[in-house]
């Protein structure tokens, strides 16, 4: 099974701890997909022309993620400031995300051909700063298994229909939400062949398929260190499990277990 994750890679700056880690939604997904057993995982993203670019590429190589299309661009690698409180909950201060070279991120013909050759395509839909290539990735020219992370349900509170418009082109859709999210999306799944997975934070997760809702509680931890990247880890573990046997409850459990493990340390995945 060959998977390609298309989107962001960043350096996560933990201001309170005076530390930094390689991260970013798409990069985290690729790393956890590889860690959960996929043989071939590639990331398509951009890094800058700074020392942080080497750090990103070196970390990806350590994790076994293919980096042929993590291309350097003249400028600074994207950075994201993250605050983690004593309870392990992370927050993002206003103005702390600097996309830098990601603002210039366009897919090349070679990358588009590579994407079309993969079995699974994963991308992210950031409503506040969408990548211009997202509509292209959802076009009919690709017939692989397509997955997207929609981020936070609250970002769509004024236009929920935008989610269902995109969903028609996807086999698997992830979104962070609440019970209202499930209530809104469940009727849509009556005629939708894909699966919609709603992560509910401390309340666990739910998957909706053909109006049937499957639920999974969060795995308890003695101490939560950092919730950064738990959603990315959950999604990757869910996807790998679901691709194996299409067992939704089992995939929810695998996702919960992976998310719980990530919450036990700083950073979105273990790094030296």
C-alpha positions in Angstrom: 0.0 0.0 0.0 1.5 3.3 -1.1 0.3 6.5 0.6 1.1 10.1 -0.1 0.4 13.0 2.3 0.2 16.4 0.8 0.4 19.6 2.8 2.3 21.3 5.6 5.6 20.7 7.4 6.6 23.0 10.2 8.9 23.6 13.0 6.8 23.6 16.2 8.1 26.2 18.7 7.3 25.4 22.4 7.7 28.8 23.9 7.0 27.8 27.5 9.5 24.9 27.4 12.2 26.5 25.3 12.2 23.6 22.9 11.2 22.9 19.3 10.1 19.9 17.3 9.6 18.9 13.7 5.8 18.9 13.0 3.0 20.0 10.8 -0.3 18.2 10.2 0.6 16.5 6.9 4.1 15.6 8.1 2.8 14.2 11.4 0.2 12.1 9.4 3.0 10.7 7.2 5.2 9.7 10.1 2.4 8.0 12.0 1.2 6.2 8.9 4.7 4.8 8.5 4.9 3.9 12.2 1.6 2.1 12.0 2.9 -0.3 9.4 2.5 1.1 5.9 5.5 0.1 3.7 5.6 3.2 1.5 4.7 6.6 2.8 5.7 9.8 1.0 5.3 13.5 1.9 4.8 16.3 -0.6 5.5 19.6 1.1 8.0 22.5 1.1 10.8 23.5 3.3 12.9 26.7 3.3 16.5 27.4 2.5 17.4 27.6 6.2 19.0 25.1 8.7 15.5 24.1 9.8 15.0 22.6 6.3 17.8 20.1 7.0 16.3 19.3 10.3 12.9 18.4 8.7 14.4 16.3 6.0 16.7 14.4 8.4 13.8 13.6 10.7 11.7 12.4 7.9 14.5 10.1 6.8 14.9 8.7 10.3 11.2 8.0 10.3 11.2 6.2 7.0 9.1 8.7 5.1 10.1 9.4 1.5 11.3 12.9 0.9 11.8 13.2 -2.8 9.0 15.8 -3.1 9.8 17.8 0.1 11.4 20.5 -2.0 13.5 23.4 -0.7 12.3 26.9 -1.6 14.2 30.1 -1.1 13.0 31.5 2.2 12.1 30.3 5.7 10.6 27.0 6.8 7.1 27.4 8.2 6.9 27.7 12.0 4.1 27.4 14.6 4.2 28.6 18.2 2.5 26.2 20.6 1.7 26.8 24.3 1.2 23.7 26.5 -0.3 24.2 29.9 0.3 22.1 33.1 -2.6 19.8 32.1 -1.0 19.1 28.7 -3.6 21.0 26.7 -2.0 22.9 23.8 -3.1 26.2 22.4 -2.0 28.4 19.5 -1.4 32.1 20.2 -2.8 34.5 17.7 -0.2 35.4 15.1 2.0 32.4 16.1 1.7 30.5 12.8 4.1 31.7 10.0 3.5 29.8 6.8 6.5 31.5 5.1 7.4 29.4 2.0 4.2 27.4 2.2 2.4 30.5 0.8 4.2 29.7 -2.5 3.3 26.0 -2.4 2.1 24.8 -5.8 2.2 21.2 -7.1 4.4 20.4 -10.1 3.3 18.1 -13.0 5.8 15.5 -11.7 4.2 15.6 -8.2 0.7 15.3 -9.7 1.7 12.3 -11.7 3.3 10.7 -8.5 0.1 11.4 -6.6 -2.0 9.7 -9.2 0.2 6.6 -9.0 -0.3 6.2 -5.2 -3.0 4.0 -3.6 -3.9 6.5 -1.0 -4.0 10.3 -1.1 -4.2 12.3 2.2 -4.5 16.1 2.3 -5.6 18.8 4.7 -8.3 21.5 4.2 -7.4 24.6 6.2 -10.4 27.0 5.8 -8.4 30.0 7.1 -5.4 29.5 4.8 -6.3 26.9 2.2 -3.8 25.5 -0.2 -4.7 26.5 -3.7 -4.2 23.0 -5.0 -6.9 21.3 -2.8 -9.7 21.5 -5.5 -7.3 19.9 -7.9 -6.6 17.0 -5.6 -10.3 16.4 -5.3 -10.9 16.4 -9.0 -11.8 13.4 -11.0 -8.3 12.9 -12.5 -7.4 10.9 -9.4 -9.1 7.5 -8.6 -7.1 6.6 -5.5 -8.5 6.3 -2.0 -8.8 9.9 -0.9 -8.7 11.3 2.6 -8.9 14.8 4.0 -8.5 16.4 7.5 -10.9 19.3 7.8 -9.5 20.7 11.0 -12.0 22.2 13.5 -15.8 22.0 13.1 -16.1 25.5 14.5 -14.3 26.9 11.5 -17.4 26.0 9.4 -20.1 27.1 11.8 -21.3 29.7 9.3 -21.1 27.4 6.3 -21.4 23.7 7.2 -22.5 22.8 3.7 -18.9 23.4 2.6 -17.9 20.1 4.3 -20.5 18.0 2.5 -19.6 19.6 -0.8 -16.0 18.4 -0.4 -17.0 15.1 1.2 -18.5 13.8 -2.1 -15.0 13.5 -3.5 -13.6 11.7 -0.4 -13.5 8.1 0.9 -12.6 9.2 4.4 -13.1 12.5 6.1 -11.8 13.6 9.5 -13.0 16.6 11.5 -12.6 17.7 15.1 -16.0 18.5 16.5 -18.8 17.7 19.0 -22.2 16.0 19.2 -23.6 18.7 17.0 -21.2 17.8 14.3 -22.4 14.2 14.4 -26.0 15.2 14.3 -25.4 17.4 11.3 -23.4 15.0 9.2 -25.2 11.7 10.0 -28.1 12.3 7.6 -25.6 13.2 4.8 -24.1 9.7 5.2 -27.3 7.9 4.2 -26.3 8.3 0.5 -22.5 8.6 1.1 -20.2 5.7 0.5 -17.4 7.1 2.6 -16.8 7.3 6.3 -16.8 10.5 8.4 -14.8 10.4 11.6 -15.4 13.0 14.3 -12.7 13.4 17.0 -14.2 14.6 20.3 -11.1 15.4 22.4 -11.4 14.0 25.9 -14.8 12.5 24.9 -13.1 10.1 22.4 -14.3 9.8 18.8 -17.1 8.7 16.6 -17.4 7.4 13.0 -20.5 7.7 10.9 -21.2 5.4 8.0 -24.6 5.0 6.3 -26.1 6.9 9.3 -24.6 4.3 11.7 -22.6 5.9 14.5 -19.7 3.9 16.1 -18.1 5.4 19.2 -14.8 5.0 21.0 -13.8 6.4 24.4 -10.4 8.1 24.8 -7.8 5.9 26.4 -7.0 7.3 29.9 -3.5 8.3 30.9 -2.1 8.8 34.4 -0.7 12.2 33.1 -1.3 14.0 29.9 2.0 15.7 28.8 1.0 17.3 25.4 -2.0 16.9 23.2 -0.2 18.4 20.2 -0.5 15.9 17.2 -2.9 13.5 19.0 -5.4 14.1 16.2 -2.9 13.5 13.5 -1.8 10.3 15.2 -5.3 9.1 15.7 -6.2 9.7 12.0 -3.1 7.9 10.7 -3.7 4.9 12.9 -7.4 4.8 12.1 -6.7 4.9 8.3 -4.1 2.1 8.4 -6.3 -0.1 10.4 -9.4 0.7 8.2 -7.5 0.0 5.0 -6.6 -3.4 6.3 -10.0 -4.8 7.1 -12.7 -2.0 6.9 -13.5 -2.6 10.5 -14.6 0.8 11.8 -14.8 0.0 15.6 -11.3 -1.6 15.4 -10.0 1.4 13.5 -11.4 3.8 16.2 -9.7 1.7 18.9 -6.3 1.8 17.1 -6.6 5.5 16.6 -7.4 6.0 20.3 -4.4 3.9 21.4 -2.1 5.9 19.1 -3.4 9.2 20.2 -3.0 8.2 23.9 0.6 7.2 23.3 1.4 10.6 21.7 -0.1 12.5 24.6 2.4 11.0 26.9 5.4 13.1 25.7 6.2 16.5 24.2 5.9 16.8 20.4 3.7 15.2 17.7 5.9 12.1 17.6 9.0 10.8 19.4 12.1 12.6 18.3 15.7 12.5 19.6 
